[in-house]
Amino acid sequence: MGWVDPIPRAPGLHLGGLWALYQPQLMAAANITHVLSVIDFSLYTLNGSEDFLKAQQYTHMIIHIEDDPNENLLQHFEAMTEFIDRGLREGTGVFVHCAMGKSRSAAAAVAYLVWKENVDRDVALAWVCEGRPVCGPNLGFMEQLDVWSRMLKVDVGPERREVYDTWEKGRFRGTAHEWEAREVKARL
């Protein structure tokens, strides 16, 4: 595992943690032109980071969200997949990161692969892990990736919205312990 890990089955797509953004030589070596930040704070609040990041001239999208299974990352999947796809078409490399490069960024990459390659969540996650083995979206994001797969199987429009709305109205919300207990119970 490195700072800027390529995803072998998605040429040009890279994952990592926050601090890779501050390694311009690594980003340049990976030909990164687009950055998707999925984090719970503003990058520009870190000392001196605003001028530094602006100087890098990346096309940048920031999704402010915590790594919490109750967070609704699903509402951003469409915008994130479009950003990644556009970045891979227009640029030479897309870097997706969260704080550690394990959960939020992995969920974004999995959402992209589910959409682009028409594979299920587990296949897409296995592909992401080929490049960055530490990846593992939290249980809430894994559930949302299942919903995303179902949404992609229906036509864009009211049917897709209905899948989302049904999930949103009835979705589970609980502590991390309750999420894990629920997962164990589902496996039995």
C-alpha positions as CSV (number, residue, x, y, z in Angstrom):
1,M,0.0,0.0,0.0
2,G,1.3,3.4,-1.0
3,W,0.2,6.9,-0.9
4,V,-1.3,7.0,-4.4
5,D,-2.4,3.5,-5.2
6,P,-3.6,2.7,-8.8
7,I,-6.7,0.5,-9.3
8,P,-5.5,-2.0,-11.9
9,R,-8.9,-2.7,-13.5
10,A,-9.7,1.1,-13.8
11,P,-6.7,2.6,-15.6
12,G,-6.0,6.1,-14.3
13,L,-8.0,5.7,-11.1
14,H,-6.0,6.0,-7.9
15,L,-6.9,5.8,-4.2
16,G,-5.2,7.0,-1.1
17,G,-5.3,9.0,2.1
18,L,-5.4,12.8,2.7
19,W,-1.6,13.3,3.0
20,A,-1.0,12.2,-0.6
21,L,-2.4,15.5,-1.6
22,Y,0.7,17.1,-0.1
23,Q,3.1,15.0,-2.1
24,P,3.1,16.7,-5.5
25,Q,5.9,14.5,-6.8
26,L,3.8,11.4,-6.2
27,M,0.7,13.0,-7.7
28,A,2.7,14.1,-10.8
29,A,4.2,10.7,-11.2
30,A,0.7,9.2,-11.3
31,N,-0.4,12.0,-13.8
32,I,-3.2,13.1,-11.5
33,T,-5.3,15.9,-12.9
34,H,-8.5,15.4,-11.0
35,V,-9.0,15.0,-7.2
36,L,-12.2,13.8,-5.4
37,S,-12.0,14.5,-1.7
38,V,-14.5,12.7,0.5
39,I,-13.8,14.1,3.9
40,D,-15.5,15.7,6.9
41,F,-13.6,19.0,7.1
42,S,-12.4,21.7,4.7
43,L,-9.0,21.0,3.2
44,Y,-8.4,24.8,3.2
45,T,-8.5,25.1,7.0
46,L,-5.1,23.3,7.4
47,N,-2.3,25.7,7.9
48,G,-1.0,26.9,4.5
49,S,-2.9,24.3,2.6
50,E,-5.2,26.7,0.6
51,D,-2.3,28.3,-1.3
52,F,-0.5,25.0,-1.7
53,L,-3.5,23.1,-3.1
54,K,-4.6,26.0,-5.4
55,A,-1.0,26.0,-6.8
56,Q,-1.4,22.3,-7.8
57,Q,-4.2,23.2,-10.2
58,Y,-6.2,20.0,-9.9
59,T,-9.8,19.9,-11.0
60,H,-11.2,19.3,-7.5
61,M,-14.5,18.0,-6.1
62,I,-15.1,17.9,-2.4
63,I,-17.8,15.9,-0.7
64,H,-18.1,16.8,3.0
65,I,-19.1,13.7,4.9
66,E,-18.1,11.7,8.0
67,D,-17.0,8.1,7.9
68,D,-20.1,7.0,9.8
69,P,-22.5,4.3,8.8
70,N,-25.4,6.6,9.3
71,E,-24.2,9.2,6.8
72,N,-25.9,9.4,3.5
73,L,-23.1,9.0,0.9
74,L,-25.6,7.5,-1.6
75,Q,-27.0,10.9,-2.4
76,H,-23.5,11.8,-3.8
77,F,-22.8,8.6,-5.8
78,E,-24.2,10.0,-9.1
79,A,-22.1,13.2,-8.9
80,M,-19.0,11.3,-7.8
81,T,-19.2,8.7,-10.6
82,E,-19.8,11.5,-13.1
83,F,-16.8,13.4,-11.8
84,I,-14.5,10.3,-11.9
85,D,-15.7,9.4,-15.3
86,R,-15.2,12.9,-16.7
87,G,-11.8,13.1,-15.1
88,L,-10.7,9.8,-16.7
89,R,-11.9,11.0,-20.1
90,E,-10.6,14.5,-19.9
91,G,-7.4,14.1,-17.8
92,T,-4.9,11.3,-17.3
93,G,-5.5,10.4,-13.7
94,V,-8.1,10.7,-11.0
95,F,-7.2,10.5,-7.3
96,V,-9.9,9.7,-4.8
97,H,-9.2,10.1,-1.2
98,C,-10.6,10.3,2.3
99,A,-8.7,10.6,5.5
100,M,-7.0,7.2,5.4
101,G,-8.0,5.9,2.0
102,K,-10.0,3.0,3.4
103,S,-13.8,3.6,3.7
104,R,-15.2,6.8,2.0
105,S,-12.8,6.8,-0.9
106,A,-13.3,3.1,-1.4
107,A,-17.0,3.5,-1.4
108,A,-16.7,6.2,-4.1
109,A,-14.5,4.0,-6.3
110,V,-16.8,1.0,-5.8
111,A,-19.8,3.1,-6.8
112,Y,-17.9,4.2,-9.9
113,L,-17.0,0.6,-10.9
114,V,-20.6,-0.7,-10.2
115,W,-21.9,2.1,-12.5
116,K,-19.2,1.9,-15.2
117,E,-18.6,-1.9,-15.4
118,N,-22.1,-3.1,-14.4
119,V,-20.7,-5.4,-11.7
120,D,-22.0,-6.0,-8.2
121,R,-20.6,-4.3,-5.2
122,D,-18.5,-7.2,-4.0
123,V,-16.8,-7.7,-7.4
124,A,-16.1,-3.9,-7.6
125,L,-14.7,-3.9,-4.0
126,A,-12.4,-6.8,-4.8
127,W,-11.1,-4.9,-7.8
128,V,-10.5,-1.8,-5.7
129,C,-8.7,-4.0,-3.1
130,E,-6.4,-5.4,-5.9
131,G,-4.8,-1.9,-5.9
132,R,-5.4,-0.9,-2.3
133,P,-5.9,-4.0,0.0
134,V,-6.8,-2.0,3.1
135,C,-10.1,-0.8,1.5
136,G,-13.3,-1.6,3.3
137,P,-16.3,0.8,3.3
138,N,-18.2,0.9,6.6
139,L,-21.3,-1.2,6.9
140,G,-23.7,1.7,6.2
141,F,-21.8,2.6,3.0
142,M,-21.8,-1.1,1.9
143,E,-25.6,-1.1,2.3
144,Q,-25.8,2.1,0.3
145,L,-23.7,0.4,-2.5
146,D,-26.4,-2.3,-2.6
147,V,-29.1,0.3,-3.0
148,W,-27.0,2.1,-5.7
149,S,-26.8,-1.2,-7.6
150,R,-30.6,-1.5,-7.5
151,M,-31.0,2.1,-8.6
152,L,-28.8,1.4,-11.6
153,K,-30.9,-1.5,-12.7
154,V,-34.0,0.7,-13.2
155,D,-34.6,3.6,-15.6
156,V,-33.4,7.0,-14.7
157,G,-36.2,9.1,-13.3
158,P,-39.1,8.2,-11.1
159,E,-38.3,4.5,-10.7
160,R,-34.8,5.2,-9.6
161,R,-36.0,7.9,-7.3
162,E,-38.5,5.5,-5.8
163,V,-35.7,3.0,-4.9
164,Y,-33.8,5.8,-3.2
165,D,-36.8,7.2,-1.4
166,T,-37.8,3.7,-0.1
167,W,-34.3,3.2,1.3
168,E,-34.1,6.7,2.8
169,K,-37.5,6.3,4.6
170,G,-36.7,2.9,6.1
171,R,-33.0,2.8,6.5
172,F,-31.4,1.6,9.6
173,R,-29.7,4.1,11.9
174,G,-27.7,3.1,14.9
175,T,-24.4,3.1,16.8
176,A,-21.4,1.4,15.3
177,H,-22.0,-1.5,17.7
178,E,-25.6,-1.8,16.5
179,W,-24.5,-1.9,12.9
180,E,-22.1,-4.7,13.6
181,A,-24.6,-6.7,15.6
182,R,-27.1,-6.3,12.7
183,E,-24.4,-7.5,10.3
184,V,-23.6,-10.6,12.5
185,K,-27.3,-11.4,12.7
186,A,-27.7,-11.1,8.9
187,R,-24.9,-13.7,8.4
188,L,-26.6,-16.3,10.7
